[in-house]
Every structure is written in C-alpha cells, then in structure tokens.
Amino acid sequence: MFSVQRLSTITRARGTLLAQLSRHCSPASSDTGSLWHESLVAKVSNDQIRFSSTSPKSAPKMAGNAKLLHENLWDQDPELMDLIRKEKKRQTRGLEMIASENFTSLSVLQCLSSCLHNKYSEGLPGQRYYGGNEFIDEIELLAQKRALEAYRLDPEQWGCNVQPYSGSPANFAVYTALIEPHGRIMGLDLPDGGHLTHGFMTQTKKISATSIFFESMPYKVDPVTGLIDYDKMEETARLFKPKVIIAGISCYSRCLDYK
Ligand SMILES: Cc1ncc(COP(=O)(O)O)c(C=O)c1O
C-alpha cells in the first residue's frame, strides 16, 4: 500500500518551507531595489492592505514600456486593484472553515512577488531546459533539503519533489510517477471523506482530472459506524486490482489503519 497522503503532506508544508526559504532569499538592505519589486513586496500584508506607492512622483515621467513595468498596480489597473481590495475585506470579515486554506505569511507573499517569478525553470536542479538557473537550482535544492528535514527523512533513502504548488498537483505528480496513464487507483470516496483528487466521479461524469486520466474505484466508510470498511475495501481491491491504494483523507476523524 502506498501513502499518497504522506507525500502530499510534505507538499502541504510548503508554506512553512517557503517562509523559511524567504529568510535566505531576503535581500541585503543595500541591494533591495535590484532584487525586488518594492512596490509589491513592501505592501502586501496579511493584516490589512498597506499599499503605498514607492515612487509616485517619478511615475508620470515614465513613458511606454517603462511605465508599464514600474507603475503601481493601483495606478495601472484600478479595476483589478479594487477587486483585490474587496477580496481582502471579504477574507478578513468572512469565515470559511476549509482546513487547507490559510492566511499566507508576509514572507511567503514576498517570495511569491519576487524576481523568482521571472524565470523559466522546467526540469530539475542541474537538468534544466533553460540557462540561468543557478540560483533557482540552489533554491529548489534548499527547499528539498528542508522538506526532508521537516519530516526527519533520510536523504539517502528519500527524495522530495517540491515543485507542485499545492496538494492536487502533488497527488497528480505521485500518480504519474507510479502508474501509467489509465492505470488503476483506489481512494476514499469524496462523500465518505476522501478528496476530489482521489478519483471522484459520479454515475454520469468523471469530475476530477484523476478520474479522467486514471481509472478510479472508490472505497467507502461503513454507513452505520462511519469507519472505513477495510474488509470491503480489500474485497474490492482483489477484484479491481489497483496499482495504488491511496491512504489519504480530507474529512475523516480517525487514524488510518495502514496495516
Ligand atoms: C487529501 C487531500 N489531497 C489533496 C488536497 C488538495 O490540496 P490543494 O487544495 O492544496 O490542491 C486536499 C485538500 O484539502 C486534501 O485534503
């Protein structure tokens, strides 16, 4: 049995890792301007929108592309800015109890609005399809190292893909690494506490990309006890012969019986 959940948990720690990463990425004060889009970095905050112009007076002097590159968002696209403001207000006043949503820290936002955005980096460290990746490579290796440390995993035995930006593509990366297209997987059904990416489909429609690109068969909880029906799961698995059984949950309040 393979635990996709374990791998996606590693990815789930991405916020923390990025935050730690940002400490290393933080520019020395003297070269701040050359590394960062100050206008974004300084102003994105979780507490409130604290946007203030970095160079309001120089903006009118700029022309054409230079203006486009350096103008603040609220000057360049007030309509979009207004929607961001509204969303910010909604986030601070509303409540959605979704476990995987969170308020991203300032340092993560700073990473996300940094010059790292400018770079193509397909491939893996040391094996890229484009030049100029020496520092991106260092950053990715650092993230891998920190992920393994966070889970106390031996780098001799474990590798870590830190590229998926969230749990869903992380799960997809695991499936594509382990099984061929249309290979078979089993996961806890969505209505029973599983996740879309465990292959959810209805009678008439394949809902998630997982069920489109792989053949999925759900396992379920016992409707009386609410516990995963392991015996039924085993029976189904013997018939369906999946290559992967996902031991992962979104909404199930008991420990999994991995054995
Ligand atoms: C078990 C499981 N896998 C994958 C995901 C998807 O994660 P994300 O929303 O980060 O893509 C979730 C989200 O809650 C989840 O619970």
The ligand as a MOL file (V3000), in Angstrom:
LIG
                    3D

  0  0  0     0  0            999 V3000
M  V30 BEGIN CTAB
M  V30 COUNTS 16 16 0 0 0
M  V30 BEGIN ATOM
M  V30 1 C -6.2410 14.6640 0.9900 0
M  V30 2 C -6.1520 15.8790 0.1350 0
M  V30 3 N -5.4490 15.8160 -1.0170 0
M  V30 4 C -5.3440 16.9060 -1.8120 0
M  V30 5 C -5.9280 18.1070 -1.4670 0
M  V30 6 C -5.8100 19.2540 -2.3950 0
M  V30 7 O -4.9660 20.1750 -1.8970 0
M  V30 8 P -4.8320 21.6320 -2.5410 0
M  V30 9 O -6.1310 22.3050 -2.2980 0
M  V30 10 O -3.6780 22.1800 -1.7760 0
M  V30 11 O -4.5410 21.4600 -4.0060 0
M  V30 12 C -6.6600 18.2220 -0.2870 0
M  V30 13 C -7.2890 19.5000 0.0840 0
M  V30 14 O -7.9180 19.6360 1.0890 0
M  V30 15 C -6.7640 17.0890 0.5400 0
M  V30 16 O -7.4890 17.1310 1.6660 0
M  V30 END ATOM
M  V30 BEGIN BOND
M  V30 1 1 1 2
M  V30 2 1 2 3
M  V30 3 2 2 15
M  V30 4 2 3 4
M  V30 5 1 4 5
M  V30 6 1 5 6
M  V30 7 2 5 12
M  V30 8 1 6 7
M  V30 9 1 7 8
M  V30 10 2 8 9
M  V30 11 1 8 10
M  V30 12 1 8 11
M  V30 13 1 12 13
M  V30 14 1 12 15
M  V30 15 2 13 14
M  V30 16 1 15 16
M  V30 END BOND
M  V30 END CTAB
M  END
